[in-house]
Amino acid sequence: MSFLDNVIGALEGGSAAGSTGGALLQHLSALLTNGQPGGGLAGLTQAFEQAGLAHVIGSWIGTGQNLPISPDQLKQVLGSDRLAAIAQSLGLPPGQITTQLTQLLPEIINHLTPNGQPPANGIAHEDVAGALTAVLGRLASGAAAARN
């Protein structure tokens, strides 16, 4: 079973915060919600700008095609220490969580900004939970279709 399969199963089962899905949700929520250290989506956007990658996160927020991000670029934006802390809390090697986040983060931000703008009321934990569930469902459907 893959990392994403484990997360999907944990979220579908109403996981506790200590589970893989719950822990991932907590980290994503800390990155994206308002009132968090780093400033939520606005703060994350600023971190991308400082790394010279404003066009990448801009594509995720905008209505066009999402540009990819490499694991090295994500490390540049989030920092190795933060990625290591996320990986440790999920019981994964840092390289694996970084690779998974390069797939998840663009899709989640895209889902949270369907009209090309951050929500007027900001992003709440429940918004991130809904986006994570929707994105993981799409990824699981795509993986199942590819296997058939």
C-alpha positions in Angstrom: 0.0 0.0 0.0 1.4 3.4 -1.0 1.7 6.5 1.2 -1.3 8.1 -0.6 -3.4 4.9 -0.1 -2.6 5.0 3.6 -3.6 8.7 3.8 -6.9 8.1 1.9 -7.8 5.2 4.1 -7.0 7.2 7.3 -9.1 10.1 6.1 -12.0 7.9 5.0 -12.0 6.2 8.4 -12.3 9.4 10.3 -8.8 9.2 11.5 -7.4 10.6 14.7 -4.9 13.4 14.5 -2.1 10.9 15.2 -2.7 8.9 12.1 -0.9 9.5 8.8 -3.9 11.2 7.2 -4.6 13.3 10.3 -0.9 14.3 10.7 -0.6 15.3 7.0 -3.8 17.3 7.3 -2.4 19.2 10.3 0.7 20.1 8.4 -1.1 21.2 5.3 -3.5 23.2 7.4 -0.6 24.9 9.2 0.8 25.9 5.8 -2.4 27.2 4.3 -4.8 28.5 6.9 -5.0 32.0 8.1 -3.8 32.9 11.6 -0.9 30.4 11.4 2.8 31.2 11.7 3.9 32.0 8.2 0.7 33.7 7.2 -1.4 31.0 5.5 -1.6 31.0 1.7 -0.4 34.7 1.6 2.7 33.8 3.6 3.3 30.7 1.4 3.0 32.8 -1.7 5.5 35.2 -0.2 7.9 32.3 0.4 7.6 31.3 -3.2 8.2 34.8 -4.3 11.4 35.0 -2.2 12.6 31.8 -3.8 12.0 33.2 -7.2 9.1 30.8 -7.8 6.1 33.2 -7.8 5.1 32.0 -11.2 4.8 28.4 -9.9 2.4 29.2 -7.0 0.7 31.7 -9.2 -0.2 28.9 -11.7 -1.7 26.9 -8.8 -3.9 29.8 -7.7 -4.8 30.9 -11.2 -7.2 29.2 -13.5 -4.7 27.8 -16.0 -2.6 24.7 -15.9 -0.6 24.1 -12.8 3.1 24.3 -13.2 5.1 21.5 -11.6 7.5 21.9 -8.7 10.6 19.8 -8.1 11.5 18.4 -4.7 14.6 20.7 -4.7 12.4 23.7 -5.4 10.0 22.7 -2.6 12.9 22.4 -0.2 14.0 25.9 -1.2 10.5 27.3 -0.4 9.6 25.3 2.8 13.1 24.6 4.1 14.8 21.3 4.8 14.0 21.6 8.6 10.3 22.0 8.0 10.1 19.1 5.5 12.2 16.9 7.9 9.7 17.7 10.7 6.7 16.8 8.5 8.4 13.6 7.4 9.3 12.6 11.0 5.7 13.1 12.2 4.5 10.9 9.4 7.2 8.3 9.9 8.6 8.7 6.4 11.9 9.6 4.9 12.2 13.3 4.0 12.7 12.6 0.3 9.4 10.6 0.2 7.3 13.3 1.8 8.9 16.0 -0.3 8.1 14.0 -3.5 4.5 13.4 -2.3 4.0 17.1 -1.5 5.2 18.1 -5.0 2.1 16.2 -6.2 -0.4 17.2 -3.5 0.4 20.9 -2.8 -0.4 22.2 -6.3 -3.6 20.3 -6.5 -4.8 21.3 -3.0 -4.0 25.0 -3.6 -5.7 24.8 -7.0 -8.8 23.2 -5.3 -8.8 25.9 -2.7 -8.7 28.7 -5.3 -11.2 27.6 -7.9 -11.8 31.2 -9.3 -8.1 32.1 -9.4 -8.3 34.0 -6.1 -7.9 33.0 -2.5 -11.3 32.8 -0.7 -12.4 36.2 0.6 -12.9 34.8 4.1 -9.5 33.0 4.1 -8.8 29.3 4.3 -10.0 27.4 7.3 -8.9 23.9 8.5 -12.1 22.4 7.2 -11.4 23.9 3.8 -8.0 22.2 3.7 -9.6 18.9 4.9 -12.1 19.0 2.1 -9.5 19.9 -0.5 -7.2 17.1 0.7 -10.0 14.5 0.5 -11.1 15.7 -2.9 -7.5 15.7 -4.3 -6.7 12.3 -2.8 -9.9 10.9 -4.3 -9.0 12.2 -7.7 -5.5 10.7 -7.4 -6.8 7.4 -6.3 -9.3 7.3 -9.1 -6.6 8.1 -11.6 -4.3 5.4 -10.2 -7.1 2.8 -10.3 -7.9 3.7 -13.9 -4.2 3.4 -14.8 -4.0 -0.1 -13.2 -7.0 -1.3 -15.2 
